[in-house]
């Protein structure tokens, strides 16, 4: 049975002619070359099969040029490079290490000692590469699990949304429209008001979680949630119960396993809890004022009111675009961020044409 011999690429100059090279052949499968281009080509093609690269330094060799060629292949990350040289200058040796070599020993070193050093280096790199492979596999597994976890989390959220929609079909349609409106508002603020630091990622997250804003309504009794206009407005007691949907939504979000570690958690929580807060502090549930209200919640709050006014509800008729715009700008629906009111003025007509006009939803 053949004995396994680690494969070593040995680059030796024409002048040195690989002194003592035959002795190494007893223990290693030597690929000898005195041509740099050939050495680099071998390293490129057989890097995965090499156990070490040994470079024999000599007066006719530009060691640093040779090392730079191998370094450009990223060869020394997985295969150790050993330089044999009689140059003892500290700066010279240091520069060689900077270019990625693993060890540096003299040509006069005892053969058996050199052989032992090479064997130890090869074993060390073999273990290092194996550990790196295991680590990468584990990271891939973790990454896959994270993707699956995020998908499971979102499946739970969508299921909650479907549960709400099954009770009130208008909620689903309302959420779909709000998603597009909120995205339009967020994009405008990102372009016109950089102070809010709304990035493309922020816009994407706001758009994705906007449909969750009323998820807490699944905890509100039908007699209140679906109270028709003919039965009169909500009583004070009923309205207090209705207001609890903001807190209930947050409790539902907090109950989703590991969701707090998700980048979507903050947006989901803030939008659920604060989409009924108002700029002057007259909203609920926490009576936040001004920029105490997270910008994502402010955006969704305006989108919510805009759509609710335009569309018919069990408790109210629909209003025209002109009436809707005037009611919001005149403060009849509570106070909003002046920058968002500017956003409404600029975008209302376009939003109406895209989402409402000729759609039989008013």
Order of alpha helices (4+ residues) and beta strands (2+ residues): beta-alpha-beta-alpha-beta-alpha-beta-alpha-beta-alpha-alpha-alpha-alpha-alpha-alpha-alpha-alpha-alpha-alpha
